[in-house]
Amino acid sequence: MKKFWKTNLKPFLSSLKVKLIGEAWKDQIRPITGFNLPFWIQYTFSEDKSSYKPKKRPWSLERLKRFIFPNLEKPIFIFGSPRSGTTFLGLCIAELLEVSYHFEPVLTKAAVRYIYTNQWDKKQTQAFYKRVYSWLLRIHFDGDLRFAEKTPRNSFILPFLYETFPDARFIHIIRDGRDASISLAERPWYRNDMKGSGAKEPGGYPFGPKARFWVEADRIEEFETTNDVHRCMWLWRRYLEGALEGSSKLPTDQYHELRYEDIVTNTQEECERLLDFLEIKNYQSRSKFCEVVIKKAKVDSIGRWKVKLSEEQLKQLEEEAGSWLKKLGYSG
């Protein structure tokens, strides 16, 4: 029956849905409304369960108590431009014994655009975020652990997150935009050839070149018609600008910035700095974290742009974000 569903029934229903709703539906942004909120909730929890790595640990009264009153003290937010090492870093932080790590919670990821454009009431949205994070802890009976999540899109709402969670810790990972752009262009999310595919990323945007909320209003047409690598470099610049502007409003002792290249090539020192920032004192946690970083680090992911980009592409990327590459020391 499962095989029949995948090979026959599911493709048929998908094609029928497109015919009934129309081709224009494919490139529409999926909104969050009171009507479809149950869908978003179910989607968020199912995605979280599929990506969550559970910890084998004993039951305790504290763990049961925290199911009712989940711990949202000193939450950890990992962010940066897509394909800059956020997933890599998040998976390493997931190994910390003290942490309950969640990969890009769907509901809050989708909500970022409403916060950025001031479409939602701030107080209601703050309560919404706390409710979503509390339930993510509850479904794993992890309310006694420290909440952590990674969502690159959070780069645009750091002041909001700080107001909502005043004791939060913010980790910004930065990577050479040329390498990040190549890596992102290899994925389907922003590629021209995915336009009209009907596929949507969890945050609600259709795959392809459709302009996101952070694209400058006077450059939307250019964004949607340019080549894939340029579009991805554009994204790198905008996420970087959002993150640096937002982080300037955070207390310095609650914001940690690191380079992808440094943690890959100078692992031990960078690990120690990050663990100190997070106030992780447990030797087992610290040791496990460093061990996983060393295992997952890929030195050959650095400098791919030197062989992957043509002179014409490099010129275009320099025009789009060359000033930021220089400021960050990536101009060589």
Secondary structure, 3 states (H helix, E strand, C coil): CHHHHHHHHHHHHHHHHHHHHCHHHHHCCCCCCCCCHHHHHHHHHHHHHHHCCCCCCCCCHHHHHHHHCCCCCCCEEEECCCCCCHHHHHHHHCCCCCEEEEECCHHHHHHHHHHHCCCCCHHHHHHHHHHHHHHHHHCCCCCCCEEEEECHHHHHCHHHHHHHCCCCEEEEEECCHHHHHHHHHCCCCCCHHHCCCCCECCCCCECCCCCCCCCCHHHHHHHHHCCHHHHHHHHHHHHHHHHHHHHCCCCHHHEEEEEHHHHHHCHHHHHHHHHHHCCCCCHHHHHHHHHHHHHHCCHHHCCCHHHHCCHHHHHHHHHHHHHHHHHCCCCC
